[in-house]
Amino acid sequence: MRWLSMKTFMRSTKNFHFYILVILLIFPAALSAAEMGWLAKGDQAVMDQKYVEAESHYSEALKVDPESPRVLRALAEVKIALKKYQEAKVLIDKILAMPVANGRDVIVFYKGESEGQEAELVDELVISPQRTHNNMRNYLDTKGDDPIPHYRLFFKQKGKMELVPQSIVELKYKGVLRRVYEHVEVLNREVTRHLIAAKGSEGSSEMVALKGGCFTMGNDKGLPDEQPAHEVCLSPFKIDKYEVTQAEFQSVMGLDNPSHYSGADLPVDSATWFEAEQFCKKLGKRLPTEAEWEYAARGGTTSHFYWGDTVKGNEANFCDKNCALNTRIVSVDDGYSGPAPPGKFPPNPFGLYDMAGNLAEWTNDWMNENYYRNSPKDNPPGSHPTTAKVVRGGGWESTAGFLRSSNRAAYWVKMRNYAIGFRCVSSS
């Protein structure tokens, strides 16, 4: 999915009204009167496209409640509109450091009381109607003509449900609502792209010259698509020492950084095969053939991995105890729950980093599971076009077995996957 930039999103008054409506819907918890006052002024200023004024109002609201995700996010949005990306980043990081709430657990503060009570928010809006005979169970029949909004709350210490008028309590969520957190992650990616662009890149990645020669490609003990093991001979070539970083990618491709995990020093992830190919081509390079990639990854070794036949856990970044997937190996801690900056793990014998783990990497070859049975010995160019391109090396979300030098995988050329990156090669 392509997300609109804040600049594009904030071009029309119609979009502003939608923007304010979304904020109100995703931050339903009650706020203090002072905070609500400043927020209302800020929201109106945003709708009037008076961003400096809105920034001032939201800043006042933040003084009232420095930990409010609602205020932090609103202020961050305005700072993005004002192109104050570093200031927006500070606010965004504060939200992302908060725990993610389930959307129901709240702390209830009665007016005039400093001690809160833990409760579960069952209904956010229970309205008592004007005088009527309506007996719907979502309505509270009270005297008077004015509708009265209530919360339906289950107080955990009391162990019972109560209807509480919204006017006499304030609710605080225990953490950030997931839908809010996910939206702020999108903002974070946008802000980070601008910060990376402002910082710039120190230039193209360092390359390692490989003399080429013959090696055994594939694995007779591996999966069927890794068989048969066969001799391949390659001409000399150069290959990037590290996976392409986001700073390098943006220096060539502009702000169109597709990465899910944002950071100038992190490898670019989620690029399609076409984007990876285009990046390399703009630098006078290309994506490696599958044979070149495996030759470079093995580093002259014949073992399953370039460090041996077993994995202890400190050799590469794969799905360890920090990984959220159910394939994780809980006995291993490599220090990263996602991709790591290139070069954080030991290099292979050729001095290349992250040829196993961190991010899997695009190659130039089309996937053909039977290609090894009839591929040429010298500089095999890969199979005729099929439906997917070969990806090698395994990533941070892979199990240890997928880090084998001979392991093969394939993805559709337009696929975006936050565990896939790339590096480039050159024939000269």
KOLLUM-547300 format. One record per residue (C-alpha): residue in one letter; x, y, z; residue number from 0. Coordinates in Angstrom, 3 decimals, decimal comma. Layout:
<nodes>
+---+----------+----------+----------+-----+
| r |       c1 |       c2 |       c3 |   k |
+---+----------+----------+----------+-----+
| a |        X |        Y |        Z | NUM |
...
+---+----------+----------+----------+-----+
</nodes>
This chain:
<nodes>
+---+----------+----------+----------+-----+
| r |       c1 |       c2 |       c3 |   k |
+---+----------+----------+----------+-----+
| m |    0,000 |    0,000 |    0,000 |   0 |
| r |    1,188 |    3,534 |   -0,810 |   1 |
| w |    0,665 |    6,100 |    1,928 |   2 |
| l |    0,091 |    9,753 |    1,047 |   3 |
| s |    2,634 |   12,209 |    2,378 |   4 |
| m |    1,456 |   14,778 |    4,888 |   5 |
| k |    2,012 |   17,507 |    2,290 |   6 |
| t |   -0,287 |   15,779 |   -0,168 |   7 |
| f |   -2,791 |   14,854 |    2,512 |   8 |
| m |   -3,070 |   18,390 |    3,830 |   9 |
| r |   -3,805 |   20,160 |    0,556 |  10 |
| s |   -7,559 |   20,611 |    0,826 |  11 |
| t |   -9,992 |   21,763 |    3,499 |  12 |
| k |  -12,026 |   18,655 |    2,808 |  13 |
| n |   -9,086 |   16,487 |    3,780 |  14 |
| f |   -8,555 |   18,565 |    6,914 |  15 |
| h |  -12,069 |   17,811 |    8,097 |  16 |
| f |  -11,424 |   14,123 |    7,510 |  17 |
| y |   -8,083 |   14,399 |    9,331 |  18 |
| i |   -9,711 |   15,911 |   12,409 |  19 |
| l |  -12,503 |   13,322 |   12,349 |  20 |
| v |   -9,948 |   10,497 |   12,249 |  21 |
| i |   -8,086 |   11,948 |   15,246 |  22 |
| l |  -11,293 |   12,149 |   17,268 |  23 |
| l |  -12,253 |    8,600 |   16,378 |  24 |
| i |   -8,925 |    7,015 |   17,229 |  25 |
| f |   -8,474 |    8,926 |   20,501 |  26 |
| p |  -11,843 |    8,423 |   22,231 |  27 |
| a |  -10,590 |    8,616 |   25,836 |  28 |
| a |  -11,756 |   11,546 |   27,924 |  29 |
| l |   -9,339 |   14,426 |   28,387 |  30 |
| s |   -9,101 |   17,230 |   30,930 |  31 |
| a |  -11,003 |   20,421 |   30,225 |  32 |
| a |   -7,785 |   22,425 |   29,805 |  33 |
| e |   -6,307 |   19,845 |   27,449 |  34 |
| m |   -9,515 |   19,636 |   25,442 |  35 |
| g |   -9,586 |   23,417 |   25,141 |  36 |
| w |   -6,098 |   23,650 |   23,668 |  37 |
| l |   -6,750 |   20,646 |   21,437 |  38 |
| a |   -9,940 |   22,180 |   20,086 |  39 |
| k |   -8,070 |   25,381 |   19,246 |  40 |
| g |   -5,284 |   23,396 |   17,629 |  41 |
| d |   -7,685 |   21,295 |   15,585 |  42 |
| q |   -9,478 |   24,403 |   14,349 |  43 |
| a |   -6,177 |   26,011 |   13,405 |  44 |
| v |   -5,230 |   22,919 |   11,411 |  45 |
| m |   -8,563 |   23,044 |    9,582 |  46 |
| d |   -7,840 |   26,703 |    8,789 |  47 |
| q |   -4,344 |   25,727 |    7,589 |  48 |
| k |   -2,754 |   27,915 |   10,266 |  49 |
| y |   -0,023 |   25,460 |   11,205 |  50 |
| v |    2,129 |   27,796 |   13,324 |  51 |
| e |   -0,918 |   28,687 |   15,399 |  52 |
| a |   -1,841 |   25,007 |   15,700 |  53 |
| e |    1,701 |   24,205 |   16,815 |  54 |
| s |    1,365 |   26,759 |   19,620 |  55 |
| h |   -1,992 |   25,396 |   20,809 |  56 |
| y |   -0,869 |   21,755 |   20,742 |  57 |
| s |    2,309 |   22,708 |   22,615 |  58 |
| e |    0,162 |   24,198 |   25,374 |  59 |
| a |   -1,920 |   21,011 |   25,481 |  60 |
| l |    1,301 |   18,993 |   25,818 |  61 |
| k |    2,253 |   21,046 |   28,887 |  62 |
| v |   -1,018 |   19,932 |   30,488 |  63 |
| d |   -0,421 |   16,253 |   29,687 |  64 |
| p |    3,134 |   15,483 |   28,457 |  65 |
| e |    2,328 |   11,770 |   28,056 |  66 |
| s |   -0,830 |   12,099 |   25,950 |  67 |
| p |   -0,532 |   10,121 |   22,694 |  68 |
| r |   -3,384 |   12,230 |   21,293 |  69 |
| v |   -1,465 |   15,484 |   21,840 |  70 |
| l |    1,933 |   14,056 |   20,868 |  71 |
| r |    0,589 |   12,757 |   17,610 |  72 |
| a |   -1,306 |   15,967 |   16,735 |  73 |
| l |    1,774 |   18,071 |   17,430 |  74 |
| a |    3,964 |   15,711 |   15,399 |  75 |
| e |    1,576 |   15,976 |   12,432 |  76 |
| v |    1,780 |   19,769 |   12,513 |  77 |
| k |    5,571 |   19,774 |   12,782 |  78 |
| i |    5,695 |   17,513 |    9,726 |  79 |
| a |    3,524 |   20,012 |    7,861 |  80 |
| l |    5,976 |   22,747 |    8,940 |  81 |
| k |    8,904 |   20,540 |    7,825 |  82 |
| k |   10,312 |   20,421 |   11,344 |  83 |
| y |   11,178 |   16,772 |   10,922 |  84 |
| q |   13,693 |   16,420 |   13,741 |  85 |
| e |   11,237 |   17,888 |   16,256 |  86 |
| a |    8,513 |   15,608 |   14,910 |  87 |
| k |   10,837 |   12,625 |   15,273 |  88 |
| v |   11,307 |   13,318 |   19,007 |  89 |
| l |    7,529 |   13,294 |   19,539 |  90 |
| i |    7,026 |   10,181 |   17,413 |  91 |
| d |    9,776 |    8,283 |   19,227 |  92 |
| k |    8,072 |    9,092 |   22,523 |  93 |
| i |    4,827 |    7,506 |   21,311 |  94 |
| l |    6,574 |    4,457 |   19,873 |  95 |
| a |    8,338 |    3,903 |   23,205 |  96 |
| m |    4,969 |    3,506 |   24,927 |  97 |
| p |    3,380 |    0,073 |   25,444 |  98 |
| v |    0,615 |   -0,951 |   23,062 |  99 |
| a |   -2,776 |   -1,052 |   24,796 | 100 |
| n |   -5,541 |   -3,540 |   24,101 | 101 |
| g |   -7,997 |   -0,670 |   23,695 | 102 |
| r |  -10,085 |   -1,550 |   26,768 | 103 |
| d |   -7,891 |   -1,328 |   29,860 | 104 |
| v |   -8,114 |    2,164 |   31,365 | 105 |
| i |   -7,410 |    4,077 |   34,548 | 106 |
| v |  -10,482 |    5,970 |   35,810 | 107 |
| f |   -9,908 |    9,288 |   37,593 | 108 |
| y |  -12,885 |   10,875 |   39,319 | 109 |
| k |  -12,826 |   14,678 |   39,280 | 110 |
| g |  -10,914 |   16,006 |   42,259 | 111 |
| e |   -9,201 |   12,660 |   42,993 | 112 |
| s |   -5,548 |   11,909 |   42,227 | 113 |
| e |   -5,800 |    8,140 |   42,666 | 114 |
| g |   -7,108 |    6,217 |   39,683 | 115 |
| q |   -9,003 |    2,932 |   39,542 | 116 |
| e |   -8,244 |    0,170 |   37,053 | 117 |
| a |  -11,206 |   -0,715 |   34,874 | 118 |
| e |  -12,225 |   -2,215 |   31,565 | 119 |
| l |  -14,042 |    0,120 |   29,180 | 120 |
| v |  -17,047 |   -1,907 |   28,003 | 121 |
| d |  -18,966 |    0,864 |   26,191 | 122 |
| e |  -17,489 |    4,243 |   25,320 | 123 |
| l |  -20,792 |    6,032 |   24,848 | 124 |
| v |  -24,032 |    5,162 |   26,641 | 125 |
| i |  -26,556 |    7,970 |   26,188 | 126 |
| s |  -29,503 |    8,643 |   28,427 | 127 |
| p |  -32,285 |    9,876 |   26,095 | 128 |
| q |  -34,611 |   12,778 |   26,443 | 129 |
| r |  -37,765 |   11,840 |   28,312 | 130 |
| t |  -39,140 |    8,806 |   26,469 | 131 |
| h |  -40,507 |    5,331 |   26,944 | 132 |
| n |  -37,599 |    3,776 |   25,070 | 133 |
| n |  -36,368 |    0,798 |   27,109 | 134 |
| m |  -33,385 |   -0,255 |   24,951 | 135 |
| r |  -30,716 |   -1,676 |   27,230 | 136 |
| n |  -28,049 |    0,659 |   25,820 | 137 |
| y |  -29,990 |    3,599 |   27,268 | 138 |
| l |  -30,233 |    4,745 |   30,825 | 139 |
| d |  -33,691 |    6,078 |   31,698 | 140 |
| t |  -33,214 |    9,233 |   33,742 | 141 |
| k |  -35,199 |   12,326 |   34,567 | 142 |
| g |  -34,773 |   15,504 |   32,591 | 143 |
| d |  -34,681 |   16,433 |   28,963 | 144 |
| d |  -30,919 |   16,652 |   28,281 | 145 |
| p |  -29,082 |   13,544 |   27,062 | 146 |
| i |  -26,256 |   12,498 |   29,379 | 147 |
| p |  -23,243 |   10,568 |   27,996 | 148 |
| h |  -21,973 |    7,759 |   30,235 | 149 |
| y |  -19,198 |    5,190 |   30,199 | 150 |
| r |  -20,013 |    1,557 |   30,937 | 151 |
| l |  -17,040 |    0,419 |   33,031 | 152 |
| f |  -16,095 |   -2,827 |   34,747 | 153 |
| f |  -14,088 |   -1,883 |   37,834 | 154 |
| k |  -11,543 |   -4,612 |   38,434 | 155 |
| q |  -11,009 |   -4,091 |   42,161 | 156 |
| k |  -14,742 |   -3,876 |   42,871 | 157 |
| g |  -15,486 |   -6,706 |   40,477 | 158 |
| k |  -18,624 |   -5,067 |   39,119 | 159 |
| m |  -20,012 |   -3,069 |   36,214 | 160 |
| e |  -21,063 |    0,573 |   36,601 | 161 |
| l |  -22,465 |    3,338 |   34,421 | 162 |
| v |  -20,483 |    6,502 |   35,078 | 163 |
| p |  -21,323 |    9,972 |   33,672 | 164 |
| q |  -18,482 |   11,100 |   31,428 | 165 |
| s |  -18,589 |   14,562 |   32,971 | 166 |
| i |  -17,304 |   13,375 |   36,355 | 167 |
| v |  -14,373 |   11,185 |   35,264 | 168 |
| e |  -11,296 |   11,224 |   33,086 | 169 |
| l |   -9,998 |    8,064 |   31,407 | 170 |
| k |   -6,393 |    7,269 |   30,642 | 171 |
| y |   -5,531 |    4,348 |   28,385 | 172 |
| k |   -2,828 |    2,052 |   29,656 | 173 |
| g |   -0,540 |    2,513 |   26,674 | 174 |
| v |   -1,197 |    3,447 |   23,046 | 175 |
| l |   -4,063 |    1,966 |   21,064 | 176 |
| r |   -2,750 |   -0,396 |   18,399 | 177 |
| r |   -4,434 |    1,454 |   15,538 | 178 |
| v |   -2,816 |    4,669 |   16,788 | 179 |
| y |    0,564 |    2,986 |   17,188 | 180 |
| e |    0,436 |    1,619 |   13,637 | 181 |
| h |   -0,464 |    5,026 |   12,232 | 182 |
| v |    2,436 |    6,631 |   14,095 | 183 |
| e |    4,739 |    3,980 |   12,618 | 184 |
| v |    3,705 |    5,252 |    9,183 | 185 |
| l |    4,495 |    8,824 |   10,260 | 186 |
| n |    7,849 |    7,621 |   11,562 | 187 |
| r |    8,769 |    6,150 |    8,187 | 188 |
| e |    7,878 |    9,409 |    6,438 | 189 |
| v |    9,836 |   11,568 |    8,880 | 190 |
| t |   12,845 |    9,257 |    8,768 | 191 |
| r |   12,935 |    9,440 |    4,968 | 192 |
| h |   13,167 |   13,235 |    5,176 | 193 |
| l |   15,874 |   13,087 |    7,848 | 194 |
| i |   17,883 |   10,615 |    5,784 | 195 |
| a |   17,579 |   12,882 |    2,743 | 196 |
| a |   18,736 |   15,883 |    4,782 | 197 |
| k |   21,738 |   13,997 |    6,144 | 198 |
| g |   22,752 |   12,583 |    2,783 | 199 |
| s |   25,016 |    9,624 |    2,080 | 200 |
| e |   28,774 |    9,275 |    2,146 | 201 |
| g |   28,650 |    7,577 |   -1,255 | 202 |
| s |   28,392 |    4,145 |   -2,771 | 203 |
| s |   29,073 |    1,049 |   -0,711 | 204 |
| e |   32,564 |   -0,379 |   -0,518 | 205 |
| m |   33,081 |   -3,340 |   -2,834 | 206 |
| v |   35,215 |   -6,468 |   -2,505 | 207 |
| a |   37,003 |   -7,812 |   -5,570 | 208 |
| l |   36,671 |  -11,584 |   -5,989 | 209 |
| k |   39,035 |  -13,400 |   -8,321 | 210 |
| g |   36,439 |  -15,932 |   -9,431 | 211 |
| g |   37,231 |  -19,554 |  -10,175 | 212 |
| c |   35,455 |  -22,879 |   -9,788 | 213 |
| f |   33,394 |  -24,083 |   -6,823 | 214 |
| t |   30,729 |  -26,624 |   -5,959 | 215 |
| m |   27,298 |  -25,028 |   -6,145 | 216 |
| g |   24,229 |  -26,587 |   -4,529 | 217 |
| n |   23,898 |  -29,311 |   -1,926 | 218 |
| d |   23,116 |  -32,992 |   -2,472 | 219 |
| k |   21,855 |  -33,181 |    1,124 | 220 |
| g |   19,637 |  -30,140 |    0,780 | 221 |
| l |   16,155 |  -29,626 |   -0,600 | 222 |
| p |   15,320 |  -30,843 |   -4,134 | 223 |
| d |   15,838 |  -27,384 |   -5,660 | 224 |
| e |   19,395 |  -27,332 |   -4,239 | 225 |
| q |   20,291 |  -30,542 |   -6,088 | 226 |
| p |   22,401 |  -31,763 |   -7,677 | 227 |
| a |   25,615 |  -30,267 |   -6,355 | 228 |
| h |   27,556 |  -29,266 |   -9,471 | 229 |
| e |   30,733 |  -27,477 |  -10,478 | 230 |
| v |   30,455 |  -23,859 |  -11,584 | 231 |
| c |   33,241 |  -21,588 |  -12,796 | 232 |
| l |   32,974 |  -17,800 |  -12,611 | 233 |
| s |   34,893 |  -14,868 |  -14,047 | 234 |
| p |   36,246 |  -12,239 |  -11,617 | 235 |
| f |   33,705 |   -9,745 |  -10,243 | 236 |
| k |   33,206 |   -7,232 |   -7,467 | 237 |
| i |   30,419 |   -7,348 |   -4,890 | 238 |
| d |   29,185 |   -4,900 |   -2,260 | 239 |
| k |   30,776 |   -5,564 |    1,101 | 240 |
| y |   27,514 |   -4,727 |    2,878 | 241 |
| e |   23,809 |   -4,798 |    2,125 | 242 |
| v |   22,609 |   -1,524 |    0,594 | 243 |
| t |   21,597 |    0,913 |    3,349 | 244 |
| q |   18,673 |    3,305 |    3,298 | 245 |
| a |   21,015 |    6,300 |    3,197 | 246 |
| e |   22,637 |    4,897 |    0,053 | 247 |
| f |   19,295 |    4,004 |   -1,472 | 248 |
| q |   17,803 |    7,457 |   -0,943 | 249 |
| s |   20,929 |    9,192 |   -2,262 | 250 |
| v |   20,194 |    7,504 |   -5,583 | 251 |
| m |   16,417 |    6,986 |   -5,577 | 252 |
| g |   15,242 |   10,077 |   -3,661 | 253 |
| l |   12,558 |    9,966 |   -0,971 | 254 |
| d |   11,009 |    6,812 |   -2,431 | 255 |
| n |   12,371 |    4,633 |    0,368 | 256 |
| p |   10,066 |    1,594 |    0,773 | 257 |
| s |   11,583 |    0,344 |    4,027 | 258 |
| h |    9,352 |   -0,828 |    6,868 | 259 |
| y |   12,181 |   -0,538 |    9,402 | 260 |
| s |   13,359 |    3,051 |    9,065 | 261 |
| g |   16,912 |    4,211 |    9,681 | 262 |
| a |   19,733 |    5,726 |    7,651 | 263 |
| d |   22,157 |    2,989 |    8,733 | 264 |
| l |   19,686 |    0,133 |    8,373 | 265 |
| p |   19,592 |   -1,946 |    5,187 | 266 |
| v |   16,853 |   -0,982 |    2,771 | 267 |
| d |   14,032 |   -3,519 |    3,011 | 268 |
| s |   10,763 |   -4,043 |    1,136 | 269 |
| a |   12,214 |   -2,943 |   -2,212 | 270 |
| t |   10,782 |   -4,782 |   -5,203 | 271 |
| w |   13,138 |   -6,617 |   -7,542 | 272 |
| f |   12,655 |   -3,839 |  -10,099 | 273 |
| e |   13,644 |   -1,157 |   -7,574 | 274 |
| a |   16,724 |   -3,117 |   -6,549 | 275 |
| e |   17,722 |   -3,611 |  -10,181 | 276 |
| q |   17,166 |    0,085 |  -10,956 | 277 |
| f |   19,295 |    1,183 |   -7,990 | 278 |
| c |   22,217 |   -0,994 |   -9,075 | 279 |
| k |   21,878 |    0,074 |  -12,704 | 280 |
| k |   22,023 |    3,780 |  -11,781 | 281 |
| l |   25,406 |    3,118 |  -10,173 | 282 |
| g |   26,717 |    1,208 |  -13,168 | 283 |
| k |   26,276 |   -2,075 |  -11,324 | 284 |
| r |   23,800 |   -4,955 |  -11,437 | 285 |
| l |   22,232 |   -7,589 |   -9,220 | 286 |
| p |   24,356 |  -10,742 |   -8,800 | 287 |
| t |   23,559 |  -13,951 |  -10,602 | 288 |
| e |   22,554 |  -16,762 |   -8,296 | 289 |
| a |   25,909 |  -18,450 |   -8,936 | 290 |
| e |   27,841 |  -15,274 |   -8,108 | 291 |
| w |   25,848 |  -14,827 |   -4,935 | 292 |
| e |   26,497 |  -18,373 |   -3,686 | 293 |
| y |   30,177 |  -18,195 |   -4,593 | 294 |
| a |   30,491 |  -14,949 |   -2,631 | 295 |
| a |   28,466 |  -16,296 |    0,311 | 296 |
| r |   30,453 |  -19,503 |    0,664 | 297 |
| g |   33,746 |  -17,632 |    0,793 | 298 |
| g |   35,621 |  -20,726 |   -0,317 | 299 |
| t |   33,886 |  -23,064 |    2,174 | 300 |
| t |   31,989 |  -26,273 |    1,469 | 301 |
| s |   30,076 |  -26,504 |    4,768 | 302 |
| h |   26,338 |  -25,803 |    5,192 | 303 |
| f |   27,089 |  -22,307 |    6,497 | 304 |
| y |   30,223 |  -20,277 |    5,816 | 305 |
| w |   31,193 |  -20,688 |    9,495 | 306 |
| g |   30,570 |  -24,459 |    9,700 | 307 |
| d |   27,767 |  -27,008 |    9,802 | 308 |
| t |   25,945 |  -25,860 |   12,955 | 309 |
| v |   24,505 |  -22,595 |   14,257 | 310 |
| k |   25,260 |  -21,381 |   17,776 | 311 |
| g |   23,410 |  -18,097 |   17,472 | 312 |
| n |   26,085 |  -15,395 |   17,333 | 313 |
| e |   27,040 |  -15,854 |   13,679 | 314 |
| a |   24,084 |  -14,112 |   12,017 | 315 |
| n |   20,788 |  -12,314 |   12,596 | 316 |
| f |   17,856 |  -14,732 |   12,405 | 317 |
| c |   14,606 |  -15,403 |   14,292 | 318 |
| d |   15,805 |  -15,616 |   17,900 | 319 |
| k |   14,123 |  -14,860 |   21,250 | 320 |
| n |   13,593 |  -11,229 |   20,219 | 321 |
| c |   11,660 |  -12,228 |   17,096 | 322 |
| a |    7,859 |  -12,007 |   17,396 | 323 |
| l |    7,204 |  -14,960 |   15,073 | 324 |
| n |    6,323 |  -18,402 |   16,395 | 325 |
| t |    9,317 |  -19,892 |   14,534 | 326 |
| r |   11,751 |  -18,161 |   16,902 | 327 |
| i |   14,468 |  -20,028 |   18,758 | 328 |
| v |   14,051 |  -18,840 |   22,344 | 329 |
| s |   17,419 |  -20,170 |   23,494 | 330 |
| v |   19,298 |  -17,748 |   21,220 | 331 |
| d |   19,675 |  -13,981 |   21,647 | 332 |
| d |   21,354 |  -12,206 |   18,725 | 333 |
| g |   20,321 |   -8,787 |   20,032 | 334 |
| y |   17,900 |   -7,788 |   17,270 | 335 |
| s |   14,141 |   -8,220 |   16,806 | 336 |
| g |   14,370 |   -6,966 |   13,202 | 337 |
| p |   17,149 |   -6,092 |   10,763 | 338 |
| a |   20,455 |   -4,884 |   12,160 | 339 |
| p |   22,740 |   -2,227 |   10,657 | 340 |
| p |   24,990 |   -4,035 |    8,150 | 341 |
| g |   28,248 |   -5,289 |    9,572 | 342 |
| k |   27,138 |   -6,139 |   13,122 | 343 |
| f |   27,937 |   -9,844 |   12,728 | 344 |
| p |   31,243 |  -11,522 |   11,759 | 345 |
| p |   32,158 |  -11,458 |    8,046 | 346 |
| n |   32,614 |  -14,543 |    5,931 | 347 |
| p |   36,079 |  -15,627 |    4,710 | 348 |
| f |   35,861 |  -13,208 |    1,756 | 349 |
| g |   35,278 |  -10,286 |    4,131 | 350 |
| l |   31,605 |   -9,914 |    3,185 | 351 |
| y |   29,011 |   -9,122 |    5,842 | 352 |
| d |   25,513 |  -10,542 |    6,360 | 353 |
| m |   25,666 |  -13,048 |    3,504 | 354 |
| a |   23,546 |  -15,161 |    5,867 | 355 |
| g |   20,712 |  -13,626 |    7,869 | 356 |
| n |   19,731 |  -10,007 |    8,507 | 357 |
| l |   17,947 |   -9,594 |    5,151 | 358 |
| a |   17,520 |  -12,140 |    2,398 | 359 |
| e |   18,772 |  -10,722 |   -0,905 | 360 |
| w |   17,445 |  -10,432 |   -4,440 | 361 |
| t |   19,483 |  -11,992 |   -7,248 | 362 |
| n |   19,141 |  -11,539 |  -11,000 | 363 |
| d |   18,043 |  -15,137 |  -11,729 | 364 |
| w |   14,549 |  -16,422 |  -12,384 | 365 |
| m |   13,612 |  -19,370 |  -10,190 | 366 |
| n |   13,641 |  -22,762 |  -11,871 | 367 |
| e |   13,782 |  -25,663 |   -9,419 | 368 |
| n |   15,354 |  -27,935 |  -12,049 | 369 |
| y |   17,892 |  -25,465 |  -13,440 | 370 |
| y |   20,847 |  -27,106 |  -11,703 | 371 |
| r |   20,332 |  -30,278 |  -13,754 | 372 |
| n |   21,287 |  -28,627 |  -17,018 | 373 |
| s |   22,853 |  -25,236 |  -16,209 | 374 |
| p |   26,115 |  -24,393 |  -17,994 | 375 |
| k |   29,347 |  -24,793 |  -16,098 | 376 |
| d |   30,818 |  -21,394 |  -16,978 | 377 |
| n |   29,114 |  -18,233 |  -15,713 | 378 |
| p |   25,557 |  -19,647 |  -15,656 | 379 |
| p |   23,182 |  -16,768 |  -16,527 | 380 |
| g |   20,140 |  -18,269 |  -14,860 | 381 |
| s |   16,973 |  -19,865 |  -16,166 | 382 |
| h |   14,603 |  -18,556 |  -18,812 | 383 |
| p |   11,911 |  -16,246 |  -17,385 | 384 |
| t |    9,446 |  -17,841 |  -14,976 | 385 |
| t |    7,176 |  -16,127 |  -12,444 | 386 |
| a |    9,593 |  -15,232 |   -9,634 | 387 |
| k |   13,162 |  -14,176 |   -8,947 | 388 |
| v |   15,560 |  -16,071 |   -6,682 | 389 |
| v |   16,177 |  -14,712 |   -3,182 | 390 |
| r |   19,145 |  -15,920 |   -1,170 | 391 |
| g |   20,611 |  -15,842 |    2,338 | 392 |
| g |   17,690 |  -15,918 |    4,767 | 393 |
| g |   16,756 |  -12,989 |    6,987 | 394 |
| w |   16,034 |  -11,838 |   10,523 | 395 |
| e |   12,685 |  -13,697 |   10,424 | 396 |
| s |   14,194 |  -16,955 |    9,113 | 397 |
| t |   14,895 |  -20,103 |   11,066 | 398 |
| a |   18,541 |  -21,113 |   11,254 | 399 |
| g |   18,239 |  -23,714 |    8,485 | 400 |
| f |   17,338 |  -21,079 |    5,895 | 401 |
| l |   20,752 |  -19,436 |    6,386 | 402 |
| r |   22,487 |  -22,265 |    4,515 | 403 |
| s |   24,692 |  -21,027 |    1,676 | 404 |
| s |   22,875 |  -23,319 |   -0,770 | 405 |
| n |   19,311 |  -22,537 |    0,316 | 406 |
| r |   17,060 |  -21,118 |   -2,412 | 407 |
| a |   13,814 |  -19,165 |   -2,216 | 408 |
| a |   11,829 |  -17,135 |   -4,723 | 409 |
| y |    9,438 |  -14,191 |   -4,711 | 410 |
| w |    7,316 |  -12,389 |   -7,263 | 411 |
| v |    9,240 |   -9,448 |   -8,742 | 412 |
| k |    6,771 |   -6,842 |   -7,389 | 413 |
| m |    6,672 |   -8,341 |   -3,904 | 414 |
| r |    7,479 |   -6,077 |   -0,965 | 415 |
| n |    8,816 |   -8,023 |    1,977 | 416 |
| y |   10,382 |   -6,420 |    5,042 | 417 |
| a |   12,867 |   -9,273 |    5,323 | 418 |
| i |   14,314 |   -8,844 |    1,796 | 419 |
| g |   17,090 |   -6,467 |    0,761 | 420 |
| f |   19,934 |   -6,616 |   -1,763 | 421 |
| r |   23,492 |   -5,800 |   -2,677 | 422 |
| c |   25,022 |   -5,069 |   -6,083 | 423 |
| v |   27,895 |   -6,513 |   -8,139 | 424 |
| s |   30,100 |   -5,253 |  -10,941 | 425 |
| s |   31,916 |   -7,189 |  -13,638 | 426 |
| s |   34,832 |   -4,771 |  -13,668 | 427 |
+---+----------+----------+----------+-----+
</nodes>
